[in-house]
Amino acid sequence: MPGILPLILAPKAIPNSLTAQELLSHSLDLIQGLLCKNIKVVSYACDGTETEWSVQKLIKQKASFQYIYRIKHPIPSYDNIVSTIAMINSQLVVMIQVSNHSLKTLRNNLHTGARYSH
């Protein structure tokens, strides 16, 4: 948003061994705490690890409501693009992946031998 600086928060140090369920508790406490102080949370970013993706999925599942947007793919043979936005305490919160990490993840996936089939 023009003229509004983002606020990036990491409330406390946590070990790498936390499960998605444990991280969910920390994340929801932070989001709900900020919203209670009238600080608008508009997005929740992760760096692309499986655990952090799982936390985002759990946040969406715990949301009081989900807005689901379907965007028609420009190539007719492809599935529509689906985006789910969580409603937390009457605030829409978009789940995003940090683009630099996304690029790194996609590049690394090319070298794992994993294949995507449509």
PyMOL commands that set and color helices and strands:
alter all, ss='L'
color gray80, all
select helices_A, chain A and resi 20-36+50-62+99-110
alter helices_A, ss='H'
color red, helices_A
select strands_A, chain A and resi 43-46+65-71+81-88+91-97
alter strands_A, ss='S'
color yellow, strands_A
deselect
rebuild
show_as cartoon
